Amino acid sequence: MHTRQADLNPQHSARIDASISVLVDLTGANERIFKSPIPLVYTRLTGEYIAQLYCRLVVVYAFQLCPTPRST
């Protein structure tokens, strides 16, 4: 494999190295957050909230879609 050397200023090279280091650290922190388990209470509450929201939307749209009786 053939590699090429970039013609960079040493200050720019140091800044790029520091930015890559910060990026790797933040990626590791993100992985730790992603792999941490979510408590069962949160998942159940979220499921109940979504179910209630869905039922409310169905009821609201059902009333809007039903034809209203016209008085003659």
N, C-alpha and C positions, 0 to 999 in steps of 0.2 A: 504494500500500500504506500502510495506516494503522498506525502504531506507537504503543504506549502507554508511558509512563514509569512505572517501579515506584517506589513510595515507600519507598526503602531508606535505612537508616542508612549513612553513608559508610564506616564501619568494616566493615559487613557486605558492602558492595559491593566493597571492597578484598579481603576474604577470599574472596569468590566469584571474583573475577578471578584471585587466586593459585591457587585450587583448579582452575580451568579451565586455567590455564597448566601446572600439574603434570600434569593429565590429558592434555593435548596432548603433553607431553614423553614421558610413559610410553607413550602410543599410538604415537608415533614409534619408540621403542625396541622396542616389541613388533613393529612392522612390519619393522624391520631384522632382528630375530631370525627372524621368519617367512619372510622372503625369502632368508635366507642358505642356501646349499646344504648338504645333509647329505652327509657323506663316504660314498662307496660301501661302505667297510668296515662302517660302522654299519648300513646298510640290508641288506647281505648277512647279517651276524650276526643281526640281528633276524629276518630271514626264516627262517634256519636254526633259530633258537630256537623260533619259532612252529610250524614244521614238526615239530620233535622233540616239542614239547608236545602237538600234535595226535595224533601217533602214540602217545605214551604214554597219552593219555586214551582212545584207541580200544582199546588193549590192555587197560587196566584195566577199562573198561566191558564189553568183550567177555567177560572172565573172570567178571564179576559177573552178566551176563545169561545166560550159558550154564547150562543146567540141570545140576546135579550128579547123578551116578548115585546112586541110593539102594540101599543094601545090604538085601537081604531076608532 
